[in-house]
């Protein structure tokens, strides 16, 4: 599922209306009937709609389904990518797309730039990718799902990650800054760092180990368990400090400069509440992943046992800390959404969140507010497009990253996520 933005700047306002109509029609239809596309788009004259459909199909933003019982089209991941990028562009949270710097089982990572030239990261959730790879093993589950489910679950994953990332950042956790979220995409701050899995040696393994265990316990203090706390989802940011703090104040000379390592936590679709039925299992797994990695990579074994889940539960609400699991639920990511996301991720072999105490009926996605905004704002799209036509937005140079200046290029070239 390659992100190809070459055609984005050439789409007309009418094309956007038709593409948005296909997205909205996907709420209740696996294949959206052509008459319904015409009705939702609100365009006069069937010939104009068919021309737009032809334009969108040529660049694989929508696709005709073979052997369908009626004439219609489905929204592709490319179409959803374009709708998301278009929303970011109109909100001025994104101006150009640079190189791809990471790929995972369920996401793609790109360097992007804001209108002011600040570099950010664009994360595109693609939960359908693992599903298609394991379709034979999951045919009984997938038989009851339609193509809209892939996009809906990717939206839920992006919403969950964005909401948790923002809440953690506001409470002092070392995580990227969540800048914007649209559909299945997130724009976040760029961290010039290396994944822990790529680091072969650290000056103080015991200190870094202690810091990571403290982070696990601090998450539990706020009512959260990461659920996938390992060397793939921890970045190490390196900064040179002029002088190491003196242990003995009587020392007459200053020590040499040293490198300060700061762990940054990423990837939050698996985050669970400490009240989750499987919370103890997730907590122990997080702790054991770090223990095993430090033993294998740095040959370090802590003398202290634990931490244990009982330690985590004792930390909940300590020193008046808020329950971020409750706060996130109140902010819009509901139990129903968590349940649907966990059920899907479990069925296709990806860990997730959600209550498992009772089964709930699966719900189709509600009409996305962004899709409605696309239609409401479309009367101004022609003027918007002309304003940006000479600005180089999403031009070929931006696609190849030619307009971006990469700071710390060596770090960025090896920077990746596992999702």
Long-range contacts (C-beta under 8 A, 24 or more apart in sequence): 1-77, 1-78, 1-108, 1-126, 1-129, 3-78, 3-81, 3-97, 3-100, 3-108, 3-110, 3-124, 4-78, 4-399, 5-82, 5-85, 5-97, 5-394, 5-398, 5-399, 6-394, 6-396, 6-399, 7-59, 7-61, 7-82, 8-82, 8-85, 8-86, 8-394, 9-385, 9-388, 9-389, 9-393, 9-394, 9-395, 11-55, 11-56, 11-82, 12-52, 12-55, 12-382, 12-385, 13-378, 13-379, 13-381, 13-382, 13-385, 14-41, 14-43, 14-48, 14-52, 15-52, 15-55, 15-56, 16-86, 16-374, 16-378, 16-381, 17-41, 17-42, 17-43, 17-52, 17-374, 17-375, 17-378, 18-43, 18-49, 18-52, 18-53, 18-56, 19-52, 19-56, 19-61, 19-62, 19-75, 19-79, 19-82, 19-83, 20-83, 20-371, 20-374, 20-375, 20-378, 21-375, 22-56, 22-62, 22-73, 22-74, 22-75, 22-79, 23-75, 23-79, 23-80, 23-83, 23-368, 23-371, 24-367, 24-368, 24-371, 24-372, 24-375, 26-74, 26-75, 26-147, 26-148, 26-151, 27-148, 27-364, 27-365, 27-366, 27-367, 28-364, 29-72, 29-148, 30-65, 30-74, 30-146, 30-147, 30-148, 31-65, 31-68, 31-70, 31-72, 31-73, 31-74, 32-72, 32-73, 32-74, 32-75, 33-70, 33-71, 33-72, 34-71, 34-72, 34-73, 36-72, 37-72, 37-73, 40-375, 41-375, 42-375, 74-147, 75-147, 75-148, 75-151, 77-126, 77-128, 77-150, 77-151, 80-151, 80-154, 80-183, 80-184, 81-124, 81-185, 83-183, 83-370, 83-371, 83-374, 84-124, 84-182, 84-183, 84-184, 84-185, 85-185, 85-394, 86-374, 87-182, 87-183, 87-370, 87-373, 87-374, 88-180, 88-182, 88-185, 88-187, 89-388, 89-393, 89-394, 90-377, 90-384, 91-180, 91-182, 93-179, 93-180, 93-187, 94-120, 94-122, 94-180, 94-187, 95-393, 95-398, 96-392, 96-393, 96-394, 96-398, 96-403, 96-404, 97-122, 97-394, 97-398, 97-399, 97-401, 98-398, 98-400, 98-401, 98-403, 98-404, 98-406, 99-400, 99-401, 99-404, 101-412, 101-413, 101-415, 101-416, 102-415, 102-416, 102-417, 103-416, 104-416, 104-417, 104-418, 104-419, 105-129, 105-130, 105-350, 105-418, 105-419, 106-130, 106-157, 106-269, 106-350, 106-419, 107-417, 107-419, 109-416, 109-417, 111-190, 111-401, 111-404, 111-406, 111-412, 112-187, 113-398, 113-403, 113-404, 119-190, 119-404, 119-406, 119-407, 120-179, 120-187, 120-188, 120-189, 120-190, 121-176, 121-187, 121-188, 121-189, 121-190, 121-191, 122-185, 122-186, 122-187, 123-158, 123-161, 123-185, 123-186, 123-188, 123-417, 124-184, 124-185, 125-154, 125-155, 125-157, 125-158, 125-161, 125-184, 125-185, 125-186, 125-269, 126-154, 126-184, 127-153, 127-154, 127-157, 127-344, 127-345, 127-348, 127-350, 128-153, 128-154, 130-348, 130-349, 130-350, 131-348, 134-348, 134-349, 137-349, 138-347, 138-348, 138-349, 141-347, 141-348, 144-362, 148-364, 148-365, 149-344, 151-183, 151-184, 151-365, 152-364, 152-365, 153-340, 153-341, 153-344, 153-345, 154-183, 154-184, 155-183, 155-184, 155-365, 155-368, 156-337, 156-340, 156-341, 157-184, 157-269, 157-341, 158-183, 158-184, 158-185, 158-186, 159-332, 159-333, 159-337, 160-268, 160-269, 160-271, 160-333, 160-337, 160-338, 160-341, 160-353, 161-186, 161-267, 161-268, 161-269, 162-186, 163-328, 163-331, 163-332, 163-333, 164-224, 164-268, 164-271, 164-324, 164-328, 165-268, 167-324, 167-327, 167-328, 167-331, 168-265, 168-268, 168-324, 171-222, 171-321, 171-322, 171-324, 173-215, 173-218, 173-219, 173-265, 174-215, 174-262, 174-263, 174-264, 174-265, 175-264, 175-265, 175-266, 176-264, 176-266, 182-370, 183-368, 183-370, 191-235, 191-237, 191-264, 191-266, 191-415, 192-237, 192-407, 192-408, 192-411, 192-412, 192-415, 193-235, 193-236, 193-237, 193-238, 193-264, 193-411, 193-415, 194-235, 194-236, 194-238, 194-411, 194-414, 194-415, 195-231, 195-232, 195-234, 195-235, 195-236, 195-415, 195-416, 195-417, 195-418, 196-231, 196-232, 196-234, 196-235, 196-236, 196-263, 196-293, 197-231, 197-232, 197-293, 197-418, 198-414, 199-236, 199-297, 200-297, 201-298, 202-236, 202-261, 202-298, 203-258, 203-259, 203-261, 204-261, 205-294, 205-298, 205-300, 206-300, 206-302, 208-236, 208-261, 208-263, 209-290, 209-294, 209-300, 209-302, 211-263, 212-263, 212-290, 213-287, 213-290, 213-307, 215-263, 215-265, 216-283, 216-286, 216-287, 216-290, 216-307, 216-312, 217-307, 217-311, 217-312, 217-315, 218-315, 220-274, 220-283, 220-311, 220-312, 220-313, 220-315, 220-316, 221-315, 221-316, 221-317, 221-318, 221-319, 221-321, 222-321, 222-322, 222-323, 222-324, 222-325, 223-273, 223-274, 223-275, 223-316, 223-317, 223-322, 223-323, 223-324, 223-325, 223-326, 224-271, 224-272, 224-273, 224-274, 224-324, 224-325, 225-271, 225-272, 225-273, 225-274, 225-276, 225-279, 225-282, 225-283, 225-286, 225-312, 226-265, 226-268, 226-270, 226-271, 226-282, 226-286, 227-270, 227-271, 227-272, 227-282, 227-285, 227-286, 227-351, 227-353, 228-267, 228-270, 228-286, 228-351, 229-265, 229-286, 229-289, 229-290, 230-286, 230-289, 230-290, 230-293, 231-289, 231-293, 231-297, 232-267, 232-417, 232-418, 233-265, 233-266, 233-267, 233-417, 233-418, 234-263, 234-264, 234-265, 234-266, 235-263, 235-264, 235-265, 235-266, 235-415, 236-261, 236-262, 236-263, 236-264, 237-261, 237-262, 237-263, 237-264, 238-262, 266-417, 267-417, 267-418, 267-419, 269-341, 269-345, 269-352, 269-353, 269-419, 270-345, 270-351, 270-352, 270-353, 271-353, 272-353, 273-325, 273-353, 274-312, 274-313, 274-316, 274-325, 275-325, 276-353, 276-355, 276-356, 277-355, 277-356, 277-357, 278-356, 279-309, 280-309, 283-309, 283-312, 284-308, 284-309, 336-360, 336-363
